[in-house]
């Protein structure tokens, strides 16, 4: 096991019908009427994490938290970090700044009310902070988040900022706020940054390739990686919907193999919540409290 470096294990808590790949086939108006599988799938992940004695960061969608508050409390009670995945899973660049501000603060408030502690981490729906939506970093910082994990340093049709800094770091937002960014992990091969952070890539690549890439990040680069997946990715029995071929492939590919691969990953690497990993690398995500001046 590559134990010298502790990596960030993260889960984006959303239901199968809320993903961007199916957005053109599943109406938001139908969400409340569709079969929800997020509780059972998240509980399966929690059981896997308990068995392997690892803790993770759960980026919870506000829409989910409103409907399943006991799930959020169960995650927190098991010692995992609660972070925000926004409220409605709308892509940032499809929103106005005012809309994004409202939904970002709404999602944060719901979670903080449920766990009765500050929620400091944020991840955008489908990693939709791009060059066109960097303004969102101001809103994230102003809402009270101290760290973000939304930027993927790759080329992609829906997300990504190619050439962006690959490792956790402090950045200055467009309006001058201080924010820690934990970018999604890439494996640099011959000058190309290959996405290796999890999700659909974890299901697409053979496991040996994922392991090799992540070990390279730990051993060659000497850096922690951030790994992500969704509860629906360990659920091969979820409903199938009609969608364009590429969207169906992105969503349904290798769902039956994901759980077994995840179990191997948890044995092969060391993990902790993202907030702890950042603190271990001198990027303390704790909020900066105002200095008290005594008379």
C-alpha contacts under 8 A as a table, 3 or more apart, distances in Angstrom:
res1	aa1	res2	aa2	distance
1	X	267	X	6.93
1	X	268	X	4.61
1	X	269	X	5.51
1	X	270	X	7.56
2	X	5	X	6.97
2	X	215	X	7.05
2	X	218	X	7.58
2	X	268	X	6.44
2	X	269	X	5.20
2	X	270	X	6.78
3	X	6	X	6.72
3	X	269	X	6.23
3	X	270	X	5.46
5	X	218	X	6.41
5	X	222	X	7.70
5	X	223	X	7.26
5	X	224	X	6.10
5	X	270	X	6.89
6	X	224	X	6.26
6	X	269	X	7.64
6	X	270	X	4.94
6	X	271	X	5.13
6	X	272	X	6.46
6	X	277	X	6.70
7	X	224	X	4.81
7	X	225	X	5.25
7	X	226	X	6.05
7	X	227	X	7.75
7	X	269	X	7.60
7	X	270	X	6.04
7	X	271	X	4.65
7	X	272	X	6.14
7	X	274	X	7.63
7	X	277	X	6.45
8	X	56	X	7.04
8	X	57	X	7.68
8	X	224	X	7.18
8	X	225	X	6.27
8	X	226	X	4.57
8	X	227	X	6.14
8	X	271	X	5.56
8	X	272	X	5.35
8	X	273	X	5.41
8	X	274	X	4.61
8	X	277	X	6.14
9	X	55	X	7.43
9	X	56	X	4.89
9	X	57	X	6.28
9	X	226	X	6.12
9	X	227	X	5.15
9	X	228	X	6.33
9	X	271	X	5.78
9	X	272	X	6.08
9	X	273	X	5.93
9	X	274	X	6.71
10	X	56	X	5.47
10	X	57	X	4.65
10	X	58	X	5.75
10	X	59	X	7.24
10	X	226	X	7.17
10	X	227	X	5.90
10	X	228	X	4.71
10	X	229	X	6.79
10	X	273	X	7.08
10	X	274	X	7.17
11	X	56	X	7.34
11	X	57	X	6.27
11	X	58	X	4.75
11	X	59	X	5.98
11	X	228	X	5.45
11	X	229	X	5.19
11	X	230	X	5.52
11	X	231	X	7.26
12	X	58	X	6.05
12	X	59	X	4.80
12	X	60	X	6.19
12	X	61	X	7.72
12	X	85	X	6.88
12	X	228	X	7.06
12	X	229	X	6.27
12	X	230	X	5.05
12	X	231	X	7.39
13	X	38	X	7.47
13	X	42	X	7.50
13	X	58	X	6.54
13	X	59	X	5.83
13	X	60	X	4.71
13	X	61	X	6.02
13	X	64	X	7.72
13	X	85	X	7.62
13	X	230	X	6.03
13	X	231	X	6.33
14	X	18	X	6.45
14	X	19	X	7.64
14	X	38	X	6.64
14	X	60	X	6.99
14	X	61	X	6.01
14	X	64	X	6.73
14	X	230	X	6.90
14	X	231	X	7.13
14	X	232	X	7.77
15	X	18	X	5.56
15	X	19	X	7.50
15	X	36	X	6.63
15	X	37	X	6.49
15	X	38	X	5.07
15	X	64	X	7.88
15	X	231	X	7.40
15	X	232	X	6.43
16	X	19	X	6.36
16	X	36	X	7.85
16	X	37	X	7.34
16	X	38	X	7.49
16	X	232	X	5.39
16	X	238	X	7.37
17	X	22	X	6.86
17	X	23	X	7.94
17	X	26	X	6.69
17	X	31	X	7.09
17	X	34	X	7.85
18	X	22	X	7.31
18	X	23	X	7.06
18	X	28	X	7.98
18	X	31	X	7.75
18	X	89	X	6.99
19	X	22	X	5.75
19	X	23	X	6.45
19	X	89	X	7.76
19	X	126	X	7.96
20	X	23	X	4.97
20	X	126	X	6.82
21	X	24	X	7.53
21	X	247	X	5.00
21	X	248	X	7.47
21	X	250	X	6.91
21	X	251	X	6.51
22	X	25	X	5.28
22	X	26	X	6.01
22	X	243	X	6.70
22	X	247	X	6.48
22	X	248	X	7.72
22	X	251	X	7.79
23	X	26	X	5.41
23	X	27	X	6.92
24	X	27	X	7.40
24	X	243	X	7.46
25	X	241	X	7.30
25	X	242	X	6.72
25	X	243	X	5.76
26	X	30	X	7.12
26	X	31	X	7.89
27	X	30	X	5.35
27	X	31	X	6.97
28	X	31	X	5.27
29	X	32	X	7.25
30	X	33	X	5.41
30	X	34	X	6.39
31	X	34	X	5.41
36	X	39	X	7.62
37	X	40	X	5.78
37	X	41	X	6.21
37	X	232	X	7.57
37	X	238	X	7.73
38	X	41	X	5.19
38	X	42	X	5.89
38	X	231	X	6.43
38	X	232	X	6.92
39	X	42	X	5.26
39	X	43	X	6.05
39	X	68	X	7.79
39	X	71	X	6.71
40	X	43	X	5.07
40	X	44	X	6.21
41	X	44	X	5.06
41	X	45	X	6.52
41	X	231	X	5.05
41	X	232	X	6.30
41	X	234	X	6.90
41	X	235	X	6.72
42	X	45	X	5.08
42	X	46	X	6.20
42	X	231	X	5.24
43	X	46	X	4.89
43	X	47	X	6.18
44	X	47	X	5.17
44	X	48	X	6.37
45	X	48	X	5.04
45	X	49	X	6.16
45	X	231	X	7.06
46	X	49	X	5.10
46	X	50	X	6.08
46	X	75	X	7.45
47	X	50	X	5.08
47	X	51	X	6.16
48	X	51	X	5.18
48	X	52	X	6.37
48	X	263	X	7.38
49	X	52	X	5.23
49	X	53	X	5.77
49	X	54	X	5.17
49	X	55	X	6.55
50	X	53	X	4.86
50	X	54	X	6.43
50	X	55	X	7.89
52	X	266	X	6.92
52	X	267	X	7.48
54	X	266	X	7.86
54	X	271	X	6.21
54	X	272	X	6.43
55	X	79	X	6.65
55	X	80	X	5.29
55	X	81	X	7.79
55	X	271	X	6.99
55	X	272	X	5.23
55	X	273	X	5.82
56	X	80	X	5.27
56	X	81	X	6.24
56	X	271	X	7.39
56	X	272	X	5.57
56	X	273	X	4.22
56	X	274	X	7.15
57	X	80	X	5.87
57	X	81	X	4.51
57	X	82	X	5.92
57	X	83	X	6.64
57	X	272	X	7.92
57	X	273	X	4.73
57	X	274	X	5.97
57	X	275	X	7.82
58	X	75	X	7.78
58	X	80	X	7.09
58	X	81	X	6.09
58	X	82	X	5.18
58	X	83	X	5.82
58	X	84	X	7.86
59	X	82	X	6.25
59	X	83	X	4.49
59	X	84	X	4.73
59	X	85	X	4.89
59	X	121	X	7.93
59	X	122	X	7.07
59	X	123	X	6.72
60	X	64	X	7.06
60	X	65	X	6.75
60	X	72	X	7.77
60	X	82	X	7.12
60	X	83	X	6.25
60	X	84	X	5.17
60	X	85	X	5.08
60	X	86	X	7.58
60	X	111	X	7.99
61	X	64	X	5.31
61	X	65	X	6.29
61	X	84	X	6.36
61	X	85	X	4.67
61	X	86	X	5.51
61	X	87	X	5.26
61	X	88	X	6.93
61	X	89	X	7.10
61	X	107	X	7.00
62	X	65	X	4.90
62	X	66	X	6.12
62	X	84	X	7.41
62	X	85	X	7.08
62	X	86	X	5.98
62	X	87	X	4.01
62	X	88	X	6.77
62	X	106	X	7.44
62	X	107	X	4.40
62	X	108	X	7.45
62	X	110	X	6.53
62	X	111	X	7.13
63	X	66	X	5.44
63	X	67	X	6.73
63	X	87	X	5.41
63	X	88	X	5.90
63	X	107	X	7.69
64	X	67	X	5.34
64	X	68	X	5.97
64	X	69	X	7.97
65	X	68	X	5.14
65	X	69	X	5.12
65	X	71	X	7.53
65	X	72	X	6.41
65	X	110	X	7.04
65	X	111	X	6.84
66	X	69	X	5.94
66	X	110	X	6.96
68	X	71	X	5.46
68	X	72	X	7.08
69	X	72	X	5.32
69	X	73	X	6.47
69	X	114	X	6.64
70	X	73	X	5.07
70	X	74	X	6.05
71	X	74	X	5.02
71	X	75	X	6.26
72	X	75	X	5.18
72	X	76	X	6.32
72	X	82	X	7.80
72	X	111	X	7.71
72	X	114	X	7.20
72	X	115	X	7.43
73	X	76	X	5.10
73	X	77	X	5.93
73	X	114	X	6.68
73	X	115	X	6.11
74	X	77	X	5.06
74	X	78	X	6.29
75	X	78	X	5.37
75	X	79	X	7.02
75	X	80	X	5.92
75	X	81	X	7.91
75	X	82	X	7.64
76	X	79	X	5.35
76	X	80	X	5.19
76	X	81	X	6.40
76	X	82	X	6.49
76	X	115	X	6.97
77	X	80	X	7.31
80	X	273	X	6.87
81	X	273	X	6.08
81	X	274	X	7.98
81	X	275	X	7.67
82	X	111	X	7.79
82	X	119	X	6.46
82	X	121	X	7.87
83	X	119	X	5.56
83	X	120	X	6.44
83	X	121	X	4.80
83	X	122	X	5.80
83	X	123	X	7.85
84	X	107	X	6.69
84	X	108	X	6.14
84	X	111	X	7.49
84	X	119	X	7.10
84	X	121	X	6.18
84	X	122	X	4.76
84	X	123	X	6.31
85	X	89	X	7.42
85	X	107	X	7.63
85	X	122	X	5.95
85	X	123	X	5.01
85	X	124	X	5.80
85	X	125	X	6.48
86	X	89	X	6.41
86	X	103	X	6.54
86	X	104	X	5.17
86	X	106	X	7.99
86	X	107	X	5.27
86	X	108	X	7.32
86	X	122	X	7.41
86	X	123	X	7.22
86	X	124	X	6.45
86	X	125	X	7.08
87	X	103	X	5.49
87	X	104	X	6.36
87	X	106	X	6.73
87	X	107	X	4.63
88	X	103	X	7.24
89	X	124	X	7.79
89	X	125	X	5.01
89	X	126	X	7.93
90	X	94	X	7.11
90	X	95	X	7.47
90	X	125	X	6.24
91	X	94	X	5.45
91	X	95	X	7.00
91	X	124	X	7.53
91	X	125	X	5.64
91	X	126	X	6.81
91	X	128	X	5.65
92	X	95	X	5.36
92	X	100	X	6.85
92	X	124	X	7.23
92	X	125	X	7.31
92	X	128	X	5.62
92	X	129	X	6.67
92	X	133	X	6.74
92	X	136	X	7.47
93	X	96	X	7.65
93	X	128	X	6.78
93	X	129	X	7.48
93	X	130	X	7.92
93	X	132	X	6.88
93	X	133	X	5.55
95	X	98	X	7.97
95	X	99	X	5.94
95	X	100	X	6.00
96	X	99	X	5.18
96	X	100	X	6.18
97	X	100	X	5.07
97	X	101	X	5.98
97	X	135	X	7.88
97	X	136	X	7.25
97	X	139	X	7.85
98	X	101	X	5.08
98	X	102	X	6.31
99	X	102	X	5.25
99	X	103	X	6.28
100	X	103	X	5.30
100	X	104	X	5.86
100	X	136	X	7.71
100	X	139	X	7.77
101	X	104	X	5.29
101	X	105	X	6.22
101	X	139	X	6.00
101	X	143	X	7.77
102	X	105	X	5.50
102	X	106	X	6.03
103	X	106	X	4.90
103	X	107	X	6.08
104	X	107	X	5.38
104	X	108	X	6.34
104	X	140	X	7.36
104	X	143	X	7.33
105	X	108	X	5.10
105	X	109	X	6.06
105	X	143	X	5.96
106	X	109	X	5.23
106	X	110	X	6.32
107	X	110	X	5.32
107	X	111	X	6.49
108	X	111	X	5.36
108	X	112	X	6.17
108	X	119	X	6.64
109	X	112	X	5.16
109	X	113	X	6.05
110	X	113	X	5.28
110	X	114	X	6.39
111	X	114	X	5.13
111	X	115	X	6.24
111	X	119	X	7.17
112	X	115	X	5.34
112	X	116	X	5.21
112	X	117	X	5.53
112	X	118	X	5.82
112	X	119	X	6.08
113	X	116	X	5.27
113	X	117	X	7.68
119	X	145	X	7.05
120	X	144	X	6.94
120	X	145	X	4.43
120	X	146	X	5.34
120	X	147	X	6.37
120	X	285	X	7.24
120	X	286	X	7.58
120	X	287	X	7.77
121	X	145	X	5.69
121	X	146	X	6.41
121	X	147	X	5.03
121	X	148	X	5.60
121	X	149	X	7.60
121	X	275	X	7.65
122	X	140	X	7.52
122	X	145	X	6.70
122	X	147	X	6.55
122	X	148	X	4.82
122	X	149	X	6.31
122	X	150	X	7.52
123	X	127	X	6.97
123	X	148	X	5.90
123	X	149	X	5.08
123	X	150	X	4.87
124	X	127	X	5.08
124	X	128	X	5.89
124	X	129	X	6.91
124	X	149	X	7.67
124	X	150	X	5.31
125	X	128	X	6.02
126	X	158	X	7.73
126	X	159	X	7.01
127	X	150	X	4.63
127	X	151	X	5.84
127	X	152	X	6.64
127	X	159	X	5.84
127	X	160	X	7.12
128	X	133	X	7.58
128	X	150	X	6.91
128	X	151	X	7.46
128	X	158	X	7.09
128	X	159	X	5.13
128	X	160	X	7.28
129	X	132	X	7.57
129	X	133	X	5.30
129	X	134	X	5.96
129	X	136	X	7.09
129	X	150	X	6.12
129	X	151	X	5.84
129	X	159	X	6.93
129	X	160	X	7.23
130	X	133	X	5.14
130	X	134	X	6.08
130	X	151	X	7.17
130	X	159	X	6.09
130	X	160	X	5.68
130	X	161	X	5.64
131	X	134	X	5.55
131	X	161	X	6.41
132	X	135	X	7.89
133	X	136	X	5.78
134	X	137	X	5.76
134	X	138	X	7.97
134	X	173	X	7.88
134	X	174	X	7.36
135	X	138	X	5.71
135	X	139	X	7.21
135	X	173	X	7.70
135	X	174	X	6.46
136	X	139	X	5.10
136	X	140	X	6.19
137	X	140	X	5.02
137	X	141	X	6.20
137	X	173	X	5.75
137	X	174	X	7.49
137	X	179	X	7.93
138	X	141	X	5.26
138	X	142	X	6.02
138	X	173	X	5.67
138	X	174	X	6.60
138	X	175	X	6.27
138	X	176	X	7.99
138	X	177	X	6.66
139	X	142	X	5.03
139	X	143	X	5.99
140	X	143	X	5.24
140	X	144	X	6.87
140	X	145	X	5.86
140	X	148	X	7.92
141	X	144	X	5.42
141	X	145	X	5.20
141	X	146	X	6.34
141	X	147	X	7.99
141	X	177	X	6.52
141	X	178	X	7.32
141	X	179	X	6.43
142	X	145	X	7.32
142	X	177	X	7.92
145	X	148	X	7.47
145	X	179	X	7.95
146	X	178	X	7.82
146	X	179	X	5.54
146	X	180	X	6.32
146	X	285	X	5.64
146	X	286	X	7.05
146	X	287	X	6.34
147	X	179	X	5.54
147	X	180	X	4.41
147	X	181	X	5.75
147	X	182	X	7.43
147	X	285	X	6.21
148	X	179	X	7.28
148	X	180	X	6.17
148	X	181	X	4.95
148	X	182	X	6.16
149	X	181	X	5.77
149	X	182	X	4.74
149	X	183	X	5.48
149	X	184	X	6.81
150	X	181	X	7.86
150	X	182	X	7.63
150	X	183	X	6.49
150	X	184	X	7.19
151	X	160	X	6.18
151	X	161	X	6.80
151	X	181	X	7.84
151	X	182	X	7.77
151	X	183	X	5.13
151	X	184	X	6.28
152	X	159	X	7.08
152	X	160	X	4.59
152	X	161	X	6.10
152	X	162	X	7.68
152	X	164	X	7.85
152	X	183	X	5.79
152	X	184	X	4.94
152	X	185	X	7.35
153	X	160	X	5.50
153	X	161	X	4.85
153	X	162	X	4.66
153	X	163	X	5.84
153	X	164	X	5.02
153	X	165	X	7.10
153	X	166	X	6.40
153	X	183	X	7.10
153	X	184	X	7.07
153	X	185	X	7.85
153	X	186	X	7.18
153	X	193	X	7.51
154	X	160	X	5.02
154	X	161	X	5.70
154	X	162	X	4.36
154	X	163	X	7.15
154	X	186	X	7.84
154	X	193	X	6.52
154	X	194	X	7.40
154	X	195	X	6.86
155	X	159	X	7.42
155	X	160	X	5.61
155	X	161	X	6.64
155	X	162	X	5.40
156	X	159	X	5.43
156	X	160	X	5.83
161	X	164	X	5.69
163	X	166	X	8.00
165	X	183	X	7.62
166	X	183	X	6.00
166	X	184	X	7.58
166	X	185	X	6.78
166	X	186	X	7.06
167	X	182	X	6.61
167	X	183	X	6.24
167	X	185	X	7.72
167	X	223	X	7.32
168	X	180	X	7.17
168	X	181	X	5.61
168	X	182	X	4.37
168	X	183	X	6.29
168	X	278	X	7.32
169	X	180	X	5.70
169	X	181	X	5.56
169	X	182	X	6.78
169	X	283	X	7.24
170	X	178	X	6.90
170	X	179	X	5.71
170	X	180	X	4.33
170	X	181	X	6.11
170	X	283	X	7.49
171	X	178	X	6.07
171	X	179	X	5.52
171	X	180	X	6.09
171	X	181	X	6.84
172	X	175	X	7.70
172	X	176	X	5.28
172	X	177	X	5.48
172	X	178	X	5.03
172	X	179	X	6.37
173	X	176	X	5.04
173	X	177	X	5.12
173	X	178	X	6.49
173	X	179	X	6.99
174	X	177	X	7.52
180	X	283	X	7.18
180	X	285	X	7.26
182	X	226	X	7.66
183	X	226	X	7.73
184	X	195	X	7.93
184	X	197	X	5.94
184	X	225	X	7.70
184	X	226	X	6.04
184	X	227	X	7.60
185	X	195	X	6.45
185	X	196	X	5.98
185	X	197	X	4.85
185	X	225	X	5.62
185	X	226	X	5.85
185	X	227	X	7.43
186	X	193	X	5.44
186	X	194	X	5.17
186	X	195	X	4.49
186	X	196	X	5.21
186	X	197	X	6.55
187	X	192	X	7.93
187	X	193	X	5.44
187	X	194	X	4.99
187	X	195	X	6.42
187	X	196	X	6.21
187	X	213	X	5.69
187	X	214	X	7.28
187	X	216	X	7.39
187	X	217	X	6.62
188	X	191	X	6.02
188	X	192	X	5.39
188	X	193	X	4.43
188	X	194	X	6.12
189	X	192	X	5.21
189	X	193	X	6.45
189	X	194	X	7.16
195	X	201	X	7.08
196	X	201	X	6.36
196	X	202	X	7.18
196	X	210	X	6.33
196	X	213	X	6.70
196	X	214	X	7.10
197	X	201	X	7.29
197	X	202	X	7.42
197	X	225	X	7.36
197	X	226	X	6.16
197	X	227	X	4.78
197	X	228	X	6.27
198	X	201	X	5.41
198	X	202	X	4.50
198	X	203	X	7.74
198	X	227	X	5.37
198	X	228	X	5.05
198	X	229	X	5.93
199	X	202	X	5.28
199	X	203	X	6.68
199	X	228	X	5.88
199	X	229	X	4.57
199	X	230	X	6.93
199	X	233	X	7.64
200	X	203	X	5.12
200	X	204	X	6.02
200	X	250	X	6.35
200	X	251	X	7.31
200	X	253	X	7.75
201	X	204	X	4.88
201	X	205	X	5.92
202	X	205	X	5.71
202	X	206	X	7.75
202	X	207	X	7.36
202	X	210	X	6.72
202	X	258	X	7.54
203	X	206	X	7.58
203	X	253	X	6.63
203	X	254	X	5.45
203	X	255	X	6.97
203	X	257	X	7.17
203	X	258	X	5.98
204	X	253	X	6.94
204	X	254	X	6.97
205	X	209	X	6.29
205	X	210	X	6.52
206	X	209	X	5.57
206	X	210	X	6.80
207	X	210	X	5.17
207	X	211	X	6.17
207	X	261	X	6.54
208	X	211	X	5.13
208	X	212	X	6.06
209	X	212	X	5.08
209	X	213	X	6.14
210	X	213	X	5.20
210	X	214	X	6.14
211	X	214	X	5.23
211	X	215	X	5.96
211	X	265	X	7.54
212	X	215	X	5.17
212	X	216	X	6.15
213	X	216	X	5.10
213	X	217	X	6.49
214	X	217	X	5.08
214	X	218	X	6.45
214	X	225	X	7.01
215	X	218	X	5.06
215	X	219	X	5.82
215	X	220	X	7.80
216	X	219	X	5.15
216	X	220	X	5.05
216	X	221	X	6.65
217	X	220	X	5.84
217	X	221	X	4.98
217	X	222	X	6.32
217	X	223	X	5.82
217	X	224	X	7.01
217	X	225	X	6.76
218	X	221	X	5.87
218	X	222	X	4.74
218	X	223	X	5.09
218	X	224	X	5.94
218	X	225	X	7.27
219	X	222	X	5.15
219	X	223	X	7.65
224	X	277	X	7.63
226	X	274	X	7.54
229	X	233	X	6.89
230	X	233	X	5.44
230	X	234	X	7.82
231	X	234	X	6.05
231	X	235	X	7.38
232	X	235	X	5.14
232	X	236	X	7.99
232	X	238	X	7.59
233	X	236	X	7.38
233	X	255	X	5.63
233	X	258	X	6.48
233	X	259	X	7.84
234	X	255	X	6.08
234	X	256	X	7.00
234	X	257	X	7.94
234	X	258	X	5.66
234	X	259	X	5.20
235	X	238	X	5.87
235	X	255	X	6.44
235	X	256	X	7.21
236	X	252	X	7.84
236	X	255	X	4.96
236	X	256	X	5.09
242	X	248	X	7.81
243	X	247	X	6.18
243	X	248	X	5.89
244	X	247	X	5.35
244	X	248	X	6.23
245	X	248	X	5.15
245	X	249	X	6.13
246	X	249	X	5.07
246	X	250	X	6.15
247	X	250	X	5.14
247	X	251	X	6.22
248	X	251	X	5.26
248	X	252	X	5.76
248	X	253	X	7.63
249	X	252	X	5.48
249	X	253	X	5.18
250	X	253	X	6.05
252	X	255	X	5.84
254	X	257	X	5.34
254	X	258	X	6.60
255	X	258	X	5.47
256	X	259	X	7.21
257	X	260	X	5.75
257	X	261	X	6.35
258	X	261	X	5.14
258	X	262	X	6.06
259	X	262	X	5.03
259	X	263	X	6.30
260	X	263	X	5.19
260	X	264	X	6.52
261	X	264	X	5.16
261	X	265	X	6.22
262	X	265	X	4.94
262	X	266	X	6.21
263	X	266	X	5.25
263	X	267	X	6.57
264	X	267	X	5.21
264	X	268	X	6.17
265	X	268	X	5.02
265	X	269	X	6.18
266	X	269	X	5.79
266	X	270	X	7.11
266	X	271	X	7.60
267	X	270	X	7.69
272	X	276	X	6.51
272	X	277	X	6.52
273	X	276	X	5.50
273	X	277	X	6.49
274	X	277	X	5.03
274	X	278	X	6.18
275	X	278	X	5.22
275	X	279	X	6.29
275	X	284	X	7.70
275	X	285	X	6.25
276	X	279	X	5.03
276	X	280	X	6.12
277	X	280	X	5.06
277	X	281	X	6.45
278	X	281	X	5.18
278	X	282	X	6.56
278	X	283	X	4.96
278	X	284	X	6.08
278	X	285	X	6.87
279	X	282	X	5.14
279	X	283	X	4.93
279	X	284	X	4.23
279	X	285	X	6.54
280	X	283	X	7.22
280	X	284	X	7.76
281	X	284	X	7.90
